[in-house]
């Protein structure tokens, strides 16, 4: 069996690593990964990997090499800008890793590179120009043909496969070419700016409550009525802090050029961020804001309930269900890939259509629950009134209590056990063909 994966981000590389560990009737799967970019890019911020995500990465042979590049954090402290009081912690007492996103991708790519190239072949600079089902009559037969232009040598190839996985993010060419042409990204109502600041000394920044109590241990989210402000250490020396401002913002009418202009105007952007977090009971934020060289982007998402599959083509990760960031986005994409690998291993004797349907049947409920919870949190802070911020402080305290109570069972989930109980069914969601 030959599987083509479009996209060499966390979802695509996790799929390749997981699938490479399985065989079909004693024969290994052959995998081709096609990535648009010429190499692993170093742009991007930090990510938080939960115990569940780390367990998957350990199983894929990536965890040990990644842990030494990041830092374990003792949960994310949530602090009210208005009062300086700690409202609670996200993921307290768990094995959570904060690390650069590109370090994760590089470690996964390195693990792929160690596999025999005749089994897993990662090809960069690959621009997909067309995707077609070939001889597919709906009976489980047929293949998928992928036409590719390679930027480095200007060559063209047509590559056939038995399964095509679209792991190419919210702007997925696989989704727009084949699976769901009508499903367009939508603006979430918020934008993000992120940057890096050198510490006063390793492990110390001068940010404290008005009473002088430092607020940054490992990772801290300051919650205000005009947005949220994250500060976190992310590498072993703790010489720098990663800062991120999440801000409600009206959609720019000239979306592409307008957002670009706003991101390039560093002075105005810095002034806007400072104004949002100026009033309150925390000192030192303005220094962090002024010393950072901010990178800006609007947050887009996909409408829920769209198609994930068509014939022999399946979407994973953000290509299928891009949501606003909620602290687990990367782990969710990796989990998609690992679950698909388990489902394919258990269901291959019943054919590709069965695998696609069974995967979606197992995964849809998980994603709907995550989407509903994410959107509730994302939209909860849309009001900028002080009264609303007081109510949200109380709601956040309650939410963290409930969330932390549930997280232990969530982090102990075993996907291999879920895949053992596959049963065929007719699905009305997402559509098959």
Secondary structure, 3 states (H helix, E strand, C coil): CEEEEECCCHHHHHHHHHHHCCEECCEECEEEEECCCCCCCCCCCEEEECHHHHHHHHHCCCHHHHHCCCEEECCEEEEECCCCCEEEEECCCCCEEEEEHHHHHHHHHHHHHCCCCCCEEEECCEEEEEEEEECCCCCCCCEEEEEEEECCCCEEEEEEECEEEECCCCCCHHHHHHHCCCCCEEEEEEEEEEEEEECCECCECCCEECCCCECCCCEEEEEECCEEEEEECCCCCCCEEEEEEEEECCCCCCHHHHHHHHHHCHHHHHHHHHHHCCCCCEECHHHHHHHCCCEEEEEEEECCCCCCEECCEEECCHHHHCCCCCCCHHHHHHHHHHHHHHHHHHHHHHCHHHHHHHHHHHHHHHHHHHHHHHHHHHHHCCCCCHHHHHHHHHHHHHHHHHHHHHHHHHHCCCHHHHHCCCCCCCCCCCCCC
